[in-house]
Amino acid sequence: MPTLSRSDFPIIGIAALAVGETIVWAAFYYTFPALLTRWEGAEGWGKTTLTAAFAGTIMLSALLAPFAGRLIDRGHGPALMTGAACAGAGLLALSSLTSSLALFVAIWLCLGVVMAGALYEPCFAVVTRALGPDARRAITGITLVAGFAGTLSFPMNHWIAEIGGWRLAAQAMAALALLTAAPLLWFSTSRLESYALARAPAPTRQNPPPDAPSASPSRRRLFFLLTLGFALVGAAHSLVLNHLLPILQSNRMSEDFAVLVAAGVGPMQVVGRLAILGFERYLSNRVVALTSCVAVGLAACCLFGAQFLPLLAILFVVLQGSGYGTVSIMRPVMLRETLGDANFGAISGEMARYATAAAALAPFVGSLLWLVGGYDLTLLVVAASCAVAFAAFAALAVRPDRPSTC
């Protein structure tokens, strides 16, 4: 597949997709941790039950990821992502109308279907299908913008909930997704699908060759190491993010400061990604992934130490944001670098089935760890998970016929 020149690069479509992704992440994912304590206080719903429901939501999205990837491989990306945004807006609005915990949980489980069709996995698959070797540049740009999703969601939900309660906050996020994200996703993915059809022979697109990760022992090993590393570091981030406000409040920090810390993680993701752009010629993808594991692990240690020295919460923001921000870019880049781009959507979805499931279970596991040993034990497990992820990436051998730099 030829490389796009600067003049041919679909900048407008990528920019629209970046803004659309920012909004769907803010509405369908970050709304949960942003409103978790509100649901506990206003409705009396238990933290363990709520995080278990969110785990089920992410688990469902993981199970559906390969199916979504196959739809994208067949050219249905625009309909999939736009339809998911519209459906998610309706479900989020519906969640604001119920006082029943059972119905609330059912609605969030349905949002798992939405996430499978609207978040990063389908987005990266659409971009890789359209741009091939130029996908890294586009993915980096998208994640630079979408890194502000938490920065948008935490303060917006907090301020609106202060004015009119969590129900009004959920309705506002639903309206933002329906009226802004859905049109942007349709516009951007339609343009990218046109690029995909124009840049590859029709028979290749209609009947892509099989490229399963289990085709050979070496591919199975690479697939396993990639999946294990990204699953563990993603789970660590998911656990910390979903329990961040309760962790900071347990350290006797004010709610306003806790929200400020949570909102700061997103911008630091952007800073980390910009740093990678500056040093991309000197660092291999594997080195970046290893460094990210160290950063996220140290961030958990800082969060633990913040109960004794509150200023460590600032260092936590720097390490957590920049560490996870860079490793989230490496996932699609290293997958394509290691296993190729044929049937990328299906293979990416297969990896997501495991990696996303780990991230889904992490908040619930965090609640169980909290019940057993408090947040001190929880943060210790997070740091240990990052150490195992580091070992997985350290054992990863990059194929000699693939480029080794990001």
N, C-alpha and C positions, 0 to 999 in steps of 0.2 A: 504493500500500500504506500503510495507516494506521500512525501511530507508536504504539508500545506505551507505556502508562502505567507508572509505577514499580511499581505493585502487580501489573501483568500480566507484568512482565519475568521470564523463566524463570531466576531466579538460581540455583536448585539445579542445574538442568541444566547451566548454563554453568560453575558451580563444579566439577561432576563432570567435565565435558569438559576443563577446565583441568588438573586433577590427572592425568587419563588421558593428555593430551598431554605433560605433563611426564615421565611415566614412559616413554612410547614413544619420545620424543626421547632420553631418557637411555639407554635400552636399545638402540635400533636405529641411532642415529646417533652419539652421543657415545662409545659403547663403543669405536668404532674408534680415534679419536685417543687415547683414554685407555689403550688396550692396545697401541698401535703399537710402542713401544719394547720391551714385554714379548715380543711375537712375534719381534722381531729378535733379542733376547738368548736367549730360551728355545728357539726353534725354528730360528734361523739363517736366517729368511726375509728377503729383501732389502727395504729400504724402498721402492725404486722399484717392485718387483713388487707389494707390498702396496697402495701408493697407486694404482697402475694398476687393481688389482682394485676398490678403493673407488670410483674414477672410473667403472668399468663399472657398479657398483651404482647410483650416482646417475643415470648416463645412462639406465639401464633404467627407473628411476622417472620420469625426465623423459619418456621415450617413451610411458609408460603414463598420464601425467597427464591428457591429454584424455579418454581412455577412462574413467578414474575420475570425471572431472567430469561426463561424460554420464550415468554410473550415478547420481550424486547428483542431477542434474537430474530423473531419472526416479523419485526417491524411494527409492533403494537405499542411502542413506548409512549407516544403522545396520548392515546386514549387511556392507557393504564394510569399514567401519572396525573392527568387532569381529572379523570374520574375519581381517583383516590382522594385528591384534594377536596373535591366537592362533597364526597361521601363523608370525609373526616369532619368537614365544617358542620354538616348536619348532625353527626353523632356528638360532637362537642357541645353544640347548642342543646341537644336533647339531654345531655348529662346535667345541664344546669336546671332542668325542670323537675328533677326527681329528688325525693327525700328517702327513697328506698335504697339501702346499701346493695341489695341483690341486683336491682336494676342498674344501679351505677356501675357495679362490677361487670355486668353483661355488656354495657355500652363500651366500657374501656377494652373489653376483650375484642369487640368488633373493631375498635380502633387499631387493633393489631393487623387486621387485613389492610387497613389504610396505610399503615407504616410500611408494609411490604411493598406497596406500590408507589410511595411518595418520597421516601427518605433517601439516604445516600446510595444504598445498593442499586436501586433502579436508575438513579441519576448517573452514577458512574458507568453503569452498563450502557446507557444511552450515549454518553459522551465517548466511551471507548469504541462502540460500534460505529459511530460517525467519524471519529478523528484518528483512530488507530494509534500510531506512534506519537501523534501530537496531543494525545489525551492528557498526558501529565500536566502540560501547561494549562489546559482548561480546568482540570480537576483542582489544581493549585489555586487558580483564580476563584473557582466556586467556593472552595473551603475557606479562602481568605475572607470572603464576604459572609458566608454562612456561619463562620466562627462567632459572629455577633448575635446569633439566635438566642443564646442564653442571656446576653446583655439586654436584648429586647424583651424577652419573656419574663424574667424575674422582676425587674422594676415595674413593667406594665401591669402584670398580674397583681403585684403588691399594691400599687397606687390605686388601681381600679377597685380592688377588693377593700381597701381602706374607705373608699367612697361609697360603694354599693354592695359589698360582699362578694364572696367567691363566685356566685352565680352570674353576676354582671361581668366579672372578669372572664369567665369561660365564654360567655356570649360575645364579648368583644373580640376574643381570639378567634372564635368561629367566623365572625363577620370578616375579619382580616384575611383569613384563609380563603373564604369563598369569593370575596370581591377583589382580592389582589393576587393571591398565590395561584389560584386556578387559571385565570387568564394568562398570567406570565408563564406558567408551565406549558400550557397549550401552544403558545406562540413559540417558545424556545425549543421544545422537543419536536415540534413539527418542522422547524427549520433544520434541526440536527438530523432528523430522519431523512430529509431531502438530501443532505450531504452524504449520508450513509448509502443511499440508493445510487447517487451519482458517482461515488468514488469506488464502488466495487461491482464486479460483474454480477448480473442478476442471478445466474445459477448458484453462485457462491452464497448469496444472501438467502436464497430460497431453500437451499439444501446444504446447510453448513456441515462440514465433516465432523465426525465425532472426535472429541478431545477430552475425554473423561480424565480426572486426576488420578484414577486408579489404573491407567493404561500400562504402567510398568512399575517395578519396585522403586526405582529412583524417583519417579514422579509421585508415587504414594508417599515416599519419605519427605520430599519437598513440600507437598501439600499438607502433610501432618504437622511439620515444623512451623510452616506459615500459619496454619490455623491455630495451633496451640499458642504461639506467641501473641498473635493478635487477639485471640479469645481472652487470654489472661489479663493483658494490659487493658483491654476494653472492659472487662468485668471489674477491674480495679477502679477504673474511672467511673463506671456506672454506679458502683456501690457508693463511692465517695460523693458523687454529684447528688444522688437521690437522698443521701443522709446528711448533706452538708449543713443545712440550716439547723437540724436538731443537734448535730455535733458541735457547732459553734455556740448554740444556745446552752448546751450542757457545759461548755467552758465559760459560762457566765458572761457571754458577749451579748450586747443589745441586738434586738431584731433588725434595726436599721443597719448596724455594722455588718451583721451576718448577711443581709441582702446585698450590701455593697461588695462584700468578699465574693459571694456567689456570682454576682454580675461581672466581676473582674476576670473570671476564668476565660470567658469568651474572647475578650480583647487580647489576652495573653496567647491564646491559640493563634490569633492572627500574627502576633509578634514572632512566635516560633516559626510559623510558615514563611514569613518574610526573611527570617534569618536563614532558613534552608535555601531560599532562592539566592541569597547572597553567597552561600558557600557550596552550592550544588556541584561545582566543578572539582571540589576537593574532598567531598565526602561520598562514600558509597551509600546506597540505600540501606544496606545492612548496618553500617556504622550509625546512621541516623536512627534506625529502629533500636539499636542497643542503647544509644544515648537517651532516647525517649523513655525506655524502661527504667533507667537509673533516675531520671528526673521525676517520673510519677511515683517511684518508690520513695525517694527522698521527700516528695511532697506529703506523703502519708506520715512520715516521721515529723515533719514540720507541723502538721495538723495536730499530732499527738502532743508536741511540745508547746503548742499555742496556749494550752491550759496553764502553763507556767510562765511563758513569755508571749503575750498576745501579739507582739510584732511579728512572730513567726507565721501568723496568718497571712501576712503580706508575701512572705517568701513562698508560702504554700501556693498562692495565686500564680506567682511567676513560674514555679516548677510544674504545677499541675496543668496550667493552661498551655505553656510552651511545649511541655513533654507530650501531652496527648494530642495537641494540635499538629505536631509533626508526624507522629506515628499514624494518625488517621489518614494522612496523605499517602504514607508508605503502603498502606494496605492494597489499594488497587494498583499502584505502580509496581510493587514487588510481585504481586500476583501475575500481572501481565509479563513482567521481566522474566519470571521463573517458568511459567507454564504457557506463555504465548497468549495471543488475542483471539484465536479461533474459539467460537462459542463462549466468549468471555462472560456473557450474561448468565449462562447456565452454570459455569464453573464458579463464578463469583457468588451466585446464589447458594451453591452447595457449601462453599466456605462460610457464607453468612448463616447457614442453618446451624452451624456449631458455634461460631463466634458470637452471633446475636443471641443465641440461647444462653450462653455464658453471661452476657451482659444483662439478659433478662432476669436470670436467677440471682444475680449479685445483690440487688437491693433487698430481696427477701432473705437471702443468706445473711446479709448485714443485720437485718432485724433479729434473726435467730442468734447471731453472735452477740448482739447487744443485750439480748435477754440473758445470755450465759455469762458474759464477762464485761459488759459495757462496751463503750466505743474504744477503749484502749485495746481490747482484744481484737476488735474489728479492724482497727488501723494496722495492727501487727500482721494480720492475715493479708491485708492489702499489700503491705510491703513484701511479704513472702511471695505473693503471686507475681509481683513484678520481677523478683529474682528468678523465678522459674521461667518467665517469659524471656528474660535476658539470656538464660541458658539455651532456650529453643532457638533464638535468633543467632546466638554464637555458633550453634551447630549447623546452621544453614549454609550450604555450599551453593554459591551462585553458578548457574550453568555458564560455561565458557562461551557459548554462542549467543548469549544475551548481554546487552550493555550493563555495566556494573555501577553506573552513576545515575543519580536521579535527575 
